[in-house]
Amino acid sequence: MFDNTNPYKVFCRYYAAFFDGKGRPQEVEISEDVFHAFGEFKKEAKKQQNFDERHREYFDLSEEEIANRSAPTQRSIEEVICEKELAGAVKEAVDNLTDVQRRRLLLYFRYDLTYEQIAEVENCSHPAIIKSVNAAIKKLKSFF
């Protein structure tokens, strides 16, 4: 290990620190294999803890609460009718937009594209997209 160019020898030692039964801190030298086994044990323990947290059943729920959570909620006939009427009104309002406005509005809100990305797809300027989307929103607001 020693040669004329490097007179130093590096040692790597592994220690385990813990508190003994009387609460006094202790430190012991351990082998490299034991050190790595402790590391693996810590990883497995953390993995198990994460698994337990993800799959923990919360037992402080009553039987009624558990049943309510498992059964799908029933909507009233009024809610269903209102929802369908609103969907029809929105469709009618969107149908009143120009093709360009409809397409740009869809790209912006449905597909979460930025104005710059839409301008690149549409092969036009960034301000033109902003103006078109804002005009479409204004038209929809005036419809309602």
Beta strands, then each sheet from edge to edge (+ up, - down):
strand 1: 14-19
strand 2: 25-30
sheet 1: 1+ 2-
end
